[in-house]
Amino acid sequence: MIALIEADPNFQARISNELGSRTEPLQVLGLSDVERLTSGEPDLPDVLILGPSVGAPDALTIAERLRAGAPEVSVVLITDALTSDLLQAALRAGVRDVLGSSFTGAQLQDAIERAEQVSHGVRDRGIPHDDREPSAPCRVVTVFSAKGGVGKSFIAANLAVLLAQRHTRVALVDLDLQFGDQAIMMQLFPGRTMSEAAANVERLDVESLPGYMTPHKSGLHLLAAPLEPGLAETIQPSATQRILRLLRQSFDIVVIDTPALFTEHVLAALDESDECIFMTSLDVPSIKNTKLALQTLEMLGVGKERIRLLLNRADAQVGLRVQEVERMLGARVTTQIPSSREVPLSINQGTPLALADPRSGVTVALRELAESVGRGAPVHEPDAKGGRFRLKRKVS
């Protein structure tokens, strides 16, 4: 059910027309109805659209009240002036999506679809486990680099998207607790993040933890980094470890994006990981840092068999060849990702390249990586009736 708060009858008609294909009619509410929505009454809307006439200050206040009193109601904000400051404030207030008033019908439908996914996830308090094989193993994969700016978050996001297209339950964890970008890269507006999960870690279990995650249209679920850098200090490494262990019980594959530092949280992630995708690039500082970090991993007991070396922008003409990188590192590059101008475009548009351009050379290379990483995990398989999926173990 979709509800709208907006005083302008013309805007009401516009939204109603855009949603005309839906079976349930649009509910038009007033500001006085917000109190009722937060009073715990049944049959709340899945999505509440706040129109331009509401005004940004009131809209953010409404979103904060709903996040506290009715988190199952997803708020979509439509504004005449979409600025970066408003976007950040909306994220902090728990708004699921923000659109400018010049939105297209497709943009509105997409925003509502994502908001509904969040609403349903909160209502269900997680992901159904009815069809899960009790013995199905989970693979935990950490994406790491010893230098910033090599494309680590892009690789983690698109790898998770490609895994989610084939595998049943995929989680993406943004462990860059101060400056994580996964939510904004995927145009997601998390109501809860790693900081809320850590604050309630003693009460978490496999049923409640997915309620702190945000679903993406690809099928993956994101455990987002805190919305404010200062909240990173409130998260204990022990909480990170417990959360990762619970995710291992709830999902088939967990992909972890990390900062370019050996923090206590990164070390906890490496301890819980079956595999580390170690990224580097064709520049001397990156290779130097990679060499030192590989030595550090060896000292920490992370064996070479658990490390997959990925070279990003491997076709760049910068005076270094892949063979020289391998010689300097004393390790074989197992995955090469080509350069593409589509990469920054997809990041700026908030759509993973794996979805925007499945035939891109970057996507093709990442798909091969995903197939290798996901080997042995349960995969989607249509049942005899079609349409529905059951679990089937992939044979190596």
Wavefront OBJ file of the C-alpha trace (Angstrom):
o trace
v 0.000 0.000 0.000
v 1.307 3.438 -1.009
v 0.376 6.667 0.812
v 1.097 10.287 -0.074
v 1.231 13.488 1.955
v 0.953 16.444 -0.401
v -1.346 19.478 -0.439
v -1.228 20.186 -4.192
v -4.118 18.384 -5.993
v -2.214 18.467 -9.295
v 0.768 16.701 -7.725
v -1.588 14.165 -6.133
v -3.049 13.438 -9.567
v 0.434 13.129 -11.074
v 1.517 10.526 -8.520
v -1.773 8.666 -8.873
v -1.371 8.524 -12.652
v 2.197 7.258 -12.400
v 1.029 4.485 -10.063
v -2.048 3.680 -12.124
v -0.902 0.139 -12.895
v -1.074 -0.845 -9.217
v -4.102 -2.688 -7.920
v -4.400 -0.692 -4.681
v -5.372 2.979 -5.014
v -3.057 5.697 -3.722
v -3.953 6.871 -0.216
v -3.742 10.640 0.264
v -3.032 11.614 3.883
v -2.537 14.866 5.759
v 0.157 15.960 8.187
v -2.270 15.224 11.030
v -2.185 11.534 10.078
v 1.511 11.183 11.025
v 0.575 10.800 14.688
v -1.713 7.918 13.777
v 1.018 6.215 11.739
v 3.378 6.173 14.726
v 0.760 4.999 17.251
v 1.159 1.324 16.402
v -2.064 0.887 14.461
v -2.288 -2.068 12.053
v -2.394 -1.899 8.247
v 0.239 0.778 7.884
v 1.336 1.709 4.358
v 4.481 0.096 2.989
v 5.653 3.375 1.471
v 4.871 6.962 2.457
v 5.656 9.569 -0.199
v 6.290 13.076 1.122
v 5.632 15.643 -1.596
v 7.304 19.028 -2.157
v 4.646 20.963 -0.218
v 5.633 19.210 3.006
v 8.967 21.036 3.076
v 12.348 19.537 3.910
v 12.398 20.323 7.678
v 8.967 18.773 8.293
v 9.752 15.858 5.983
v 12.931 14.995 7.894
v 11.076 15.233 11.203
v 8.375 12.877 9.902
v 11.010 10.423 8.661
v 12.757 10.401 12.030
v 9.468 9.812 13.851
v 8.561 6.931 11.552
v 12.022 5.386 11.858
v 11.542 5.292 15.633
v 7.820 4.494 15.833
v 7.017 2.632 12.609
v 10.240 1.458 10.909
v 8.232 -0.774 8.572
v 6.989 2.376 6.768
v 9.521 3.408 4.121
v 9.676 7.129 3.367
v 10.310 8.478 -0.133
v 10.965 12.218 -0.249
v 10.237 14.334 -3.341
v 11.686 17.835 -3.278
v 11.911 20.862 -5.558
v 15.548 21.468 -4.558
v 17.642 18.302 -4.350
v 21.027 19.232 -2.823
v 23.867 17.159 -1.392
v 23.190 18.598 2.073
v 19.553 17.533 1.904
v 20.569 14.107 0.646
v 22.905 13.601 3.603
v 20.275 14.866 6.059
v 17.711 12.526 4.530
v 20.077 9.575 4.948
v 20.525 10.399 8.618
v 16.774 10.753 9.114
v 16.059 7.331 7.650
v 14.534 8.389 4.310
v 14.716 5.454 1.874
v 14.972 7.476 -1.337
v 15.014 11.111 -2.491
v 13.769 12.328 -5.872
v 13.745 15.737 -7.498
v 10.322 17.034 -8.521
v 11.253 16.533 -12.193
v 11.357 12.749 -11.679
v 10.286 10.373 -14.429
v 7.733 7.624 -14.016
v 10.464 4.999 -14.178
v 12.449 6.732 -11.433
v 9.376 6.876 -9.196
v 8.521 3.232 -9.783
v 12.107 2.211 -9.072
v 12.223 4.235 -5.845
v 8.939 2.764 -4.642
v 10.034 -0.767 -5.510
v 13.202 -0.394 -3.438
v 11.274 1.213 -0.577
v 8.781 -1.655 -0.598
v 11.621 -4.163 -0.408
v 12.926 -2.444 2.716
v 9.437 -2.333 4.226
v 8.842 -6.005 3.615
v 12.262 -6.885 5.007
v 11.558 -4.995 8.231
v 8.078 -6.506 8.553
v 9.479 -9.985 8.121
v 12.385 -9.181 10.463
v 14.734 -10.738 7.982
v 14.922 -13.282 5.227
v 12.805 -16.444 5.167
v 14.720 -19.620 5.870
v 12.020 -22.114 4.851
v 13.873 -23.518 1.839
v 17.396 -23.329 3.219
v 19.445 -26.486 3.394
v 20.664 -26.799 7.009
v 24.039 -28.055 5.839
v 24.566 -25.464 3.114
v 27.967 -23.836 3.757
v 28.453 -20.091 3.689
v 31.458 -18.512 2.010
v 32.811 -15.292 3.502
v 34.917 -13.207 1.114
v 36.799 -10.074 2.169
v 37.825 -7.527 -0.471
v 40.946 -5.681 0.676
v 43.663 -3.416 -0.657
v 46.682 -1.791 0.936
v 46.068 1.515 -0.844
v 42.978 3.632 -1.363
v 41.663 4.568 -4.764
v 42.147 1.207 -6.476
v 38.412 0.548 -6.919
v 37.842 -1.772 -3.978
v 34.291 -0.665 -3.190
v 33.313 -0.884 -6.860
v 34.658 -4.428 -7.095
v 32.957 -5.520 -3.848
v 29.590 -4.065 -4.896
v 29.559 -5.531 -8.387
v 30.884 -8.885 -7.209
v 28.034 -9.066 -4.685
v 25.480 -8.104 -7.358
v 26.721 -10.827 -9.712
v 26.690 -13.396 -6.917
v 23.137 -12.382 -5.988
v 21.988 -13.007 -9.560
v 22.861 -16.675 -9.192
v 23.032 -17.517 -5.532
v 20.187 -17.582 -3.084
v 21.181 -15.279 -0.227
v 24.032 -12.805 -0.575
v 25.071 -10.208 2.001
v 27.316 -7.203 1.366
v 28.961 -5.694 4.464
v 30.459 -2.198 4.344
v 33.219 -2.416 6.946
v 34.692 0.975 6.071
v 33.061 2.228 9.243
v 34.106 5.860 8.901
v 33.710 6.582 5.205
v 31.851 3.654 3.664
v 30.276 4.412 0.284
v 28.297 1.274 -0.528
v 24.886 2.734 0.335
v 25.293 5.842 -1.783
v 26.973 3.908 -4.628
v 23.899 1.676 -4.836
v 21.363 4.464 -4.228
v 20.183 2.872 -1.000
v 18.894 4.762 2.025
v 19.440 2.482 5.037
v 17.240 2.975 8.049
v 19.663 0.913 10.141
v 23.381 0.399 9.809
v 26.326 -1.384 11.362
v 26.258 1.006 14.328
v 22.683 0.063 15.287
v 23.449 -3.628 14.855
v 26.560 -3.328 17.053
v 24.660 -1.368 19.693
v 22.209 -4.284 20.002
v 24.730 -7.052 19.451
v 23.851 -8.896 22.684
v 20.256 -9.274 21.495
v 21.040 -10.161 17.888
v 20.302 -13.569 16.417
v 19.978 -15.009 12.917
v 16.338 -13.941 12.746
v 16.767 -10.324 13.845
v 20.060 -9.371 12.160
v 18.644 -9.111 8.595
v 16.274 -6.453 9.929
v 19.303 -4.165 10.198
v 20.110 -4.652 6.505
v 18.842 -2.906 3.385
v 17.762 -4.941 0.353
v 18.919 -3.989 -3.125
v 16.961 -4.649 -6.301
v 19.618 -7.168 -7.397
v 18.640 -9.416 -4.489
v 21.591 -8.769 -2.192
v 21.204 -7.332 1.319
v 23.535 -4.556 2.476
v 24.727 -4.034 6.032
v 25.705 -0.409 5.591
v 28.455 1.559 7.270
v 27.378 4.158 9.868
v 26.030 7.370 8.387
v 28.342 9.515 10.530
v 32.124 8.893 10.826
v 32.142 9.406 14.609
v 29.888 6.385 15.126
v 32.714 4.095 14.002
v 34.334 4.526 17.421
v 31.249 3.064 19.123
v 31.604 -0.288 17.335
v 33.755 -2.847 19.125
v 35.739 -5.418 17.104
v 34.060 -8.156 19.144
v 30.685 -6.893 17.911
v 31.929 -7.022 14.326
v 33.073 -10.600 14.796
v 29.736 -11.697 16.290
v 27.801 -9.983 13.487
v 29.908 -11.696 10.823
v 29.376 -15.069 12.482
v 25.619 -14.497 12.524
v 25.717 -13.510 8.851
v 27.515 -16.761 8.115
v 24.528 -18.602 9.597
v 21.966 -16.503 7.698
v 23.431 -16.208 4.191
v 25.060 -18.360 1.549
v 27.737 -15.828 0.572
v 28.981 -12.772 2.488
v 31.104 -10.145 0.692
v 32.949 -7.673 2.938
v 34.198 -4.293 1.727
v 37.017 -2.884 3.881
v 39.114 0.247 4.323
v 42.737 0.198 3.166
v 43.993 -0.311 6.732
v 44.622 -3.235 9.033
v 42.085 -2.102 11.622
v 40.850 -4.414 14.363
v 37.612 -4.768 12.423
v 39.458 -5.756 9.247
v 41.479 -8.314 11.196
v 38.225 -9.722 12.598
v 36.862 -9.956 9.053
v 39.981 -11.746 7.819
v 39.715 -14.199 10.715
v 36.167 -15.047 9.647
v 36.899 -15.151 5.904
v 37.328 -18.175 3.702
v 38.998 -16.033 1.076
v 40.604 -12.615 0.679
v 40.432 -10.836 -2.665
v 43.524 -8.640 -2.479
v 43.416 -5.760 -4.931
v 46.288 -3.837 -6.438
v 46.899 -1.647 -9.488
v 49.621 -0.800 -11.969
v 51.443 1.868 -9.972
v 54.560 1.577 -7.863
v 53.068 2.881 -4.554
v 50.227 0.376 -4.783
v 52.588 -2.493 -5.551
v 54.913 -1.480 -2.697
v 52.019 -1.386 -0.226
v 50.700 -4.681 -1.569
v 54.066 -6.352 -1.009
v 54.223 -5.150 2.609
v 50.616 -6.100 3.263
v 51.077 -9.599 1.845
v 53.987 -10.063 4.233
v 51.772 -8.849 7.079
v 49.025 -11.304 6.135
v 51.554 -14.125 6.177
v 52.650 -13.087 9.672
v 48.979 -13.057 10.725
v 48.540 -16.616 9.549
v 46.505 -15.889 6.417
v 47.830 -18.528 4.055
v 48.508 -17.909 0.370
v 45.812 -20.432 -0.501
v 43.230 -18.025 0.954
v 44.422 -14.997 -1.044
v 43.252 -14.195 -4.566
v 45.314 -11.389 -6.148
v 43.233 -9.055 -8.330
v 44.804 -6.464 -10.607
v 42.453 -3.611 -11.440
v 42.786 -1.558 -14.636
v 45.196 -4.237 -15.791
v 45.314 -2.961 -19.378
v 46.484 0.547 -18.462
v 49.491 1.681 -20.517
v 51.618 3.018 -17.668
v 54.968 1.343 -18.249
v 54.309 -1.729 -16.085
v 53.208 -5.162 -17.237
v 51.362 -7.867 -15.343
v 54.422 -10.127 -15.418
v 56.505 -7.425 -13.728
v 53.886 -7.015 -11.010
v 53.898 -10.753 -10.359
v 57.686 -10.796 -10.209
v 57.823 -7.893 -7.740
v 55.129 -9.395 -5.517
v 56.254 -12.986 -5.776
v 52.636 -13.960 -6.348
v 50.444 -14.799 -9.322
v 47.699 -12.406 -10.435
v 44.607 -14.599 -10.605
v 42.117 -11.975 -11.809
v 42.602 -9.066 -14.222
v 39.969 -6.331 -14.555
v 40.248 -4.045 -17.612
v 39.841 -0.289 -17.645
v 36.519 1.246 -18.665
v 35.086 4.753 -18.670
v 31.754 3.126 -17.787
v 33.022 2.439 -14.259
v 32.941 6.041 -12.953
v 29.697 6.641 -14.845
v 27.998 3.725 -13.102
v 29.272 4.921 -9.716
v 27.962 8.446 -10.270
v 24.605 7.110 -11.443
v 24.267 4.816 -8.433
v 23.736 1.721 -10.591
v 26.231 -1.165 -10.393
v 27.882 -1.721 -13.758
v 26.927 -5.402 -13.546
v 23.311 -4.264 -13.933
v 23.852 -1.241 -16.176
v 26.013 -3.068 -18.735
v 26.117 -6.876 -18.381
v 28.237 -7.150 -21.547
v 30.959 -4.745 -20.430
v 34.447 -6.200 -20.369
v 34.637 -5.301 -16.689
v 31.383 -7.140 -15.976
v 32.523 -10.191 -17.947
v 35.774 -10.374 -15.941
v 33.901 -9.941 -12.665
v 31.370 -12.592 -13.647
v 34.196 -15.090 -14.057
v 35.443 -14.095 -10.615
v 31.943 -14.478 -9.151
v 31.572 -17.941 -10.636
v 34.852 -18.977 -9.064
v 34.084 -17.400 -5.682
v 30.586 -18.890 -5.551
v 31.593 -22.401 -6.522
v 29.934 -24.843 -4.119
v 27.343 -22.372 -2.790
v 23.599 -22.986 -3.337
v 22.271 -21.591 -6.607
v 18.865 -20.574 -7.949
v 17.156 -23.373 -9.851
v 13.597 -23.124 -11.239
v 11.337 -25.869 -9.906
v 9.177 -28.072 -12.118
v 6.308 -25.573 -12.011
v 8.550 -22.672 -12.972
v 8.766 -19.235 -11.455
v 9.661 -20.303 -7.933
v 13.183 -21.178 -6.888
v 14.505 -24.024 -4.853
v 18.018 -24.628 -3.609
v 20.434 -26.782 -5.485
v 24.058 -27.267 -4.652
v 26.447 -26.358 -7.387
v 28.901 -29.116 -8.194
v 32.554 -28.099 -8.498
l 1 2 3 4 5 6 7 8 9 10 11 12 13 14 15 16 17 18 19 20 21 22 23 24 25 26 27 28 29 30 31 32 33 34 35 36 37 38 39 40 41 42 43 44 45 46 47 48 49 50 51 52 53 54 55 56 57 58 59 60 61 62 63 64 65 66 67 68 69 70 71 72 73 74 75 76 77 78 79 80 81 82 83 84 85 86 87 88 89 90 91 92 93 94 95 96 97 98 99 100 101 102 103 104 105 106 107 108 109 110 111 112 113 114 115 116 117 118 119 120 121 122 123 124 125 126 127 128 129 130 131 132 133 134 135 136 137 138 139 140 141 142 143 144 145 146 147 148 149 150 151 152 153 154 155 156 157 158 159 160 161 162 163 164 165 166 167 168 169 170 171 172 173 174 175 176 177 178 179 180 181 182 183 184 185 186 187 188 189 190 191 192 193 194 195 196 197 198 199 200 201 202 203 204 205 206 207 208 209 210 211 212 213 214 215 216 217 218 219 220 221 222 223 224 225 226 227 228 229 230 231 232 233 234 235 236 237 238 239 240 241 242 243 244 245 246 247 248 249 250 251 252 253 254 255 256 257 258 259 260 261 262 263 264 265 266 267 268 269 270 271 272 273 274 275 276 277 278 279 280 281 282 283 284 285 286 287 288 289 290 291 292 293 294 295 296 297 298 299 300 301 302 303 304 305 306 307 308 309 310 311 312 313 314 315 316 317 318 319 320 321 322 323 324 325 326 327 328 329 330 331 332 333 334 335 336 337 338 339 340 341 342 343 344 345 346 347 348 349 350 351 352 353 354 355 356 357 358 359 360 361 362 363 364 365 366 367 368 369 370 371 372 373 374 375 376 377 378 379 380 381 382 383 384 385 386 387 388 389 390 391 392 393 394 395 396
